[in-house]
Amino acid sequence: MRRQNMRKTQRAMWLVPVLAFVFLLPLVLNAAENGENKFIKTFGTAMPDPVRTAWDIVRLPDLNDNGVDELLVCTDAEDGSGGADFYIYERKDNNSFDVVWHYRAEDCRYEFGGGVGDVDNDGLPEVIVCLRVSPGQNGLRFFEVDPTLPGFPLPDFPTSEYDLLDGQGASIDQVAVWDLDKDDKNELVVLETNLDEVWVLEEQSGDISFPDFKVEMRDSTFGASPWGVTIGDFDNDGYWDLAVGEWDYNGLAIWENTDVDTYELRFYRHLTPGYADGVSLRSLRHYDFNHDGFAELVYPTYSDTGIVFIITNPGELAELDSTYIHPVATLGTRLVGAQIGDQDWTGPGHDGRDIYMAARDDSAVIDLEYVGGDDGDVTDPNNWVAYKIYEAPQRFQDVEIGDFDMDGRREVAVAFAGSNDPEALVYLEHEPLQNFGLQPVWHDPTQEEDPNDAIKGNPRGFFVGSDVDQDGKKEIFATQYSGTVVGYEVVGDNTLEWIWTDSTAKPVYGGSSPRNVVVGDIDGNGKQEVIFHMGGIVADHPDSVGFYFFEWNGNDNGFGAPEGGPTYILPDNQIQPDITDTRYSEHIWIADVDNDGHQEMLFPANGSGSGPTTDFFTIFSCVDGELGGFPVFKTEGFWDRPTLDLGGSIIGATAADYD
């Protein structure tokens, strides 16, 4: 079944034979509960130009380098009056967005979407718009980022245009940019729906202003329109794979790169032959849901059945067959866009990613969540749960995900394609969660059980995840004011046990020290130390205001000298004789900054006052000997506040390979 000029508003009538459908399990849509998947609309807008409807939205990678990702919104006139408009929206304020760039393509019939990537490999990305054009017009148009431009760094008009079919016109519906053959040059993947072809191009000139594209692949496998594209190493064999959907009974083809400029067709099949026509309309994705080392392909169908397929991986793409194709959900609505993320998770990290899909007939956004866990069965429909997270009487068209306003709460952006829809773009955000959705799973009861464990409830510094005594149990060390440090060890799920307390430094200063604790191996002997700094007035305690090192003594939970107390104390006046006061020093860190094989201590000091002997930053290391014997310390650098010309006290320091 060939569709030469299929318009995206076209809807076919499908016959669904009963016998071919009996294996599909309907999936009940669940109401969200327990604070999960509860989304609210935080922003909505019509397009600035009238009668414009949104067909595709694309997340952009912070093109103006201000720390905020943008959203490209691709629109045209649903009534077929011609022309297309492209808008870039960016954060104005929390839950507020403005148009920062706009381009109108007057000389096209429709737009089909957009993309982004460094096509000419010069270090500057291009925004790419995809058009359906008549003969003599250019269906691909590139806008290269130019940091020298005032305002938003994209030109008002294309940096260049490209005629893919040499004067025949074209219908470019999707593009992707990726170094497919690992030759350190990005390729441009183009899906074209006039001739129903998949192209792989590589730009040769290095300047998109004068593009010179080499055709690495031009494949006519499909008999109908290609829609949906995703790229990854699905079978984890070190070669990139390219998957594309086909608008013919939900076709799927997978090519594998086998050498420079070389691609082999590994799989081609219709997923719903004879009973559900459709395609993965901007919704083909991949992700390793059960963390078994192989990515699953996700194929939500633009079919009345609304099937979501999971295509598992045999470990070699050439071995894919029908036994790896699994319908895990039947949603009964055409699915028109999809992304994979964890938008109901607040803050960094995630608890397992979900599939977010725009549902045309249900007028909703659906979150399909995998609940089978690591090494679980992703093919079992019982391991997938669907939630409707947003409904509106509009024509849902596409979704995109991100934290577009950078407030720590992730959004789902939704595009609408109905000419009578009051809004063409909305942002959804999860409801605020108390304490960012966290709840305590353990607290320390030992202050009641052991009077010597003087927990005051105000630990100022933590070090988490060490195993100083090498018993396979992770530790947490925490400071307590008035010279005390405590240690805990993980003994079970969400269960810690108090293992150690030291108050040797308590007589030094009765105020708010120590404030920070770290773990390292300062003397390089293979036995780690628990390290903290005890601040104070040096003249009052010249031998004990300084760094305390508690090295593992070989015993279980044994830190410091076997008889108790630290393995070694390094007084501040031995780091630099002029130091007088370090009583409010906040932070220390340990790292081998200069890669000489010796870890360095980073010590930003904040004493009382602002002179060179109280406010300073120093780096020192142990260059010979061991803490249990006669260690030799070297001060590798010392910078006081006046020398650094700082207006405030020196509070923190860390080390990383920033460039």
MIFI-210706 format. One record per residue (C-alpha): x, y, z. Coordinates in steps of 0.5 Angstrom, whole numbers, plus 500, padded with zeros to 3 digits. Layout:
! MIFI-210706
XYZ...
END
This chain:
! MIFI-210706
500500500504506498502513500506518495503525498500523505497529508498528516491530517489524513485518517484511514479507515482500518479493518481489524480482523478479530482473529488477528487481534485476540493476542492483544491485552487491553490495558486499564488506565489508572488514576494517579495516586500517592503523589506520583504522576500528578501533573498540572498545567503551568503555562499555555499559549496560542501561536503568535500568528493566526491559524497556526497549529503545532505539529512538532516540538523539539528540545534544543541544547541551550543554543545561547549558552545561558543555562536554559534549554529552548523548545523549537515549535514547528507550525503551519496552517491546518487549512492548507493555505501554505507557509510555515512558521517556526518559533523558539520558546525560552524561559522568561521566568519560572513557569513563564516562556517567551518567543526568542526567535521566529522564522517564516517559510512562505514558499512551502506547502507544509512543514513536517518538523525540525531537528538540531545538530552540528551538521558541518562538524565545525563545533556550531550546531544548526537548527534544521527545519523540514518542509514539504515543498514543490519542485524548485524549492528546498525542503531542508533549511539550516540555521547555524548558531552565530554567537556574534549576533545580537540577541538570540544567536540564530540568523533571521534567514537560513544559513543555507538551504538544500534541495534533496531531490534535485528539483523534484520537490520533497517532503522531509518529515524528520531528520537526525544528526549523529556520527553513525559510522564513528569517523568523527563526523556527524551524519544527517539522517533524512526521512523523505516521504515523496519517494519514501526513502531513508537517506544518510548524508555527510557534509564534506566542506565543513561550512554549512554556508556552502554545503557539500553533502556526500550520500552514504546511504539512500535506501528505498526499502520502504513501500510507504512513508518513513516516519519515526527515527531513533539511533543507538547501539541496541544490541550493545556490539559497538556499532550504531544502529538506525531504526525507522518506522514505516506508515504501512501496517506499522513497519519497522526497519533497522540498519546497522553501521558495519564500517565507514559509510557502510550500512546493512539492513538487519531487520524489516517487518510490519508489526500489525500486518492486515489489521491495524494500519499506522506508523510510529508518528514521531514516537519511535524510541529506545531505552534499556528498561530492565537494565539487562545491557540491551536496549528495547525499541519502543514503538507506539502506533498511530493506529485506532488500536493504540498498541505500544510494542516493545521490541526486545533484543536477541543480542544480534540484530540479524537474529531479530524475528517475530518472537521479539515483538511484544504488544505490552499495551493496547490504549485504544487511541492513536499515539502521535508523539512519544518521549522517554523520561522520568518527569514525575521525579523531582531533583537530580536522578530518576527512579526508572524512566517512563514513556510519555505519549500524546493520545489523539483520540483520548485528547490526553497525555499518557504516561506508560510506566514500566514496573517490572524492575531490574532484570524484569520481564519487559514483555509482560503487559502486567509489568506496564501501568498507564496513567492519564496525566493531562486531558484537554478538549484539544487535538494532541499532536506531540510531546517533549520533555525537559526542565525548561524553566530550570526550577528542579521540577521537570516538564512535559511540553505538549503541542496541539494541531487543531485549528480551533484549539485555544492553545497550541503549546502547553507545559505540564509540571508535576505538583510540588512534592513535600520535601521534594518527594523524599521521606525519612527511612531511618533515623539515629536512635543511639543518643538514647541507647548510649549516653557516650554518643552525644548526638546533638541533632546538628551534623554540619558535614557528611561523607557518604559511601566510604568503606574505610575498614574494608568490610564491604559495608558502606559508611556515613561519617558526620560531624557534631559540634564541640569536637565530635565526629560519629560514624555509621555503617549500612547493615540492611536495607534502609538500616544503619548502625552506629559504629564509632564516635570520637571526641578527642578534639572536644577540649580544643573549642566548644563552639561550632567545630568541626564542620566538615569530614572527608575520607582519603588516603593522605599518606598513600599507604593503602589504608584510608583515613577519616579526616576533619579539621578542628578550628580554633585560635591557634595560640590557645591550643597550638598543638591541637587546632588543626587536622585530625587523621583517623586511619583504619587500624586493621580492626572492624570499625577501627579508626585511629589509634588502637587505644583510641584517638587520632592516628595523627594530628597536623597542627595548623601552625605546621602548615603555615607558621603565621596562621592565627585563627581558623575557628569558622572554617567550613569546608575541606576536600582531598584529591590528587590535584596535580596527579603526582601520586600524592593526595592533597588536602584543600583547606579554605580557612575562615577565621575571625577577622579578614587578615592574611593569617585568618582568611586564606586558601592552602594546599598541602600533602604528605610526601613521605612517611606514614601517619603512624610513624613520622610523616612529612607534610609539604605545603604546596600552595598558600594564598591569603585573602588580600593576595587573592583580592577577595571581597569575602571569606573563603568558604569552600574548595573542590577539584575537578577536570573542568576542561
END
